[in-house]
Amino acid sequence: MKTLLLAAALAALAPVASAQGRLAFESPSADLGRFAETRGPVTHTFRFTNAGDAPLRLVSVEASCGCTTPSWTQDAVAPGASGAIEVAYDPAGRPGDFDKAVFVRAEGAEPAAVTLRIEGVVRPALADTGVRIGALAFRATTVDVGEVRAGEPLQTSVQFANAGERPVRIDRVEAPEGVEVVFPPRAVFPDKLGGLFVTVDDPAAFADGRAVRIPLVMHTTDPDAPEMAVAVTATLAPPAAGEEDRA
């Protein structure tokens, strides 16, 4: 009897668990897939249920960057009821892979904080609008840098995107002597950007009159276009006043 009375007394002193809401998401992450940079914001809705025994309320939903905009259920969510968080990702100016976090805080819930994630691949606009040679889409196959001065180095880039379905590697680039070309050291995968970075010691060495043209030939693993010809052009600036006399 004494043992029973002691147990009853201890039970009376034990804290009573308070009612609490519980956030239960269908899934805390979403793959938005592959889509074009130009298509506009892409949305996904994260749905949740209050699996607890007391109401809960979302007090803040914040994205890890300005490219991701969330909106969410503002009212209290009763036990057994559902709510939603809609997340919009803006791909404009953001080609390539993305992985973004959305931080959720709730009042009267366990857990009180949840991190959601969205990921996907944005196809560069250049892949659809560029000049195609095989799998690569170039911003321009002839890059005109405008006026340059004799004796001064010329630097520019030839940009491209892989618009195909398989990786393309540039093995080497043929260029005239006096021209340095840096190209990606690894294969450029589909929907990725790449470029040649070109440095010319003295553009006057390639001038015909005032017109400068520097041919480049890319040797690639693209079976449809193993050799891709591009060029850099410029116009020699006229000598500054007095320079012709000194020459």
C-alpha positions, 0 to 999 in steps of 0.5 A, a space after each residue: 500500500 505504501 508503495 502505491 501511495 508513493 507512486 501516486 504522489 510522485 505521479 502527481 508531482 510529475 509535470 504534465 506535458 503541454 499540448 503542442 503543434 507539430 509541423 509535418 511536411 510532405 517533403 522538405 526538398 524539391 527538384 524543380 528540374 531543368 528549365 530555360 533562363 527566359 521562362 520566368 519564375 518557377 514555383 513549387 508548393 511545400 504542403 504541411 500538416 499540423 500533426 500535433 494536438 494544438 494550433 500552430 502558426 508560421 511566424 517567418 519564412 525567409 529565403 537564402 537569396 533574393 532570387 527566391 520568393 516565398 509566400 505562406 499560410 498566414 492563419 493559425 493551423 489547427 490540429 489535423 489541418 493543412 497549410 502551404 508554403 509556395 516558393 518562386 525561383 527567378 532564373 533570369 540572369 542565373 544560368 546553371 545549377 542552383 540549390 536554395 534554402 528556405 528557413 521556416 520558423 513556427 510558433 507553438 510547434 515542434 520542431 520550431 524551425 525547419 529548412 526547406 530546399 529547392 534545386 534544379 538546372 537553368 538552361 542559359 538563354 545563350 543556348 537557345 539564342 546563340 549562333 550554333 556550331 555543333 553542340 555549342 552556341 556562341 554569343 558571336 563567332 566573330 567578336 569585334 572589339 572595336 578600336 585598338 592601338 598598335 603596340 598595346 595588348 588586346 584582350 577579349 573573350 569568345 563566350 559560348 554555351 553547350 546547347 547539346 545533350 552531351 559534354 564537349 571538351 576543347 582539346 586545343 585551339 589553333 592560334 597565330 603566333 603572338 596570340 594566347 588562348 585560355 580555354 576550359 580545362 575540363 569538358 563543358 556539360 550540357 546547359 553550362 557556359 564556357 569561353 575562350 579568353 584571348 590575349 594578343 600581344 600586338 594587334 598591329 601584327 595582324 592588320 591589313 591596313 587598319 583592319 585586324 582579324 585573328 582566326 582561331 580554330 577550336 579542336 573539340 570532342 563534338 562529333 558533329 563539329 570537331 573543328 569550330 572556327 571563330 575569329 577576333 576582329 578589331 580596327 587599329 586606331 589612327 596614330 595620335 597627333 605627332 606619332 606619325 612624325 616621330 615614326 
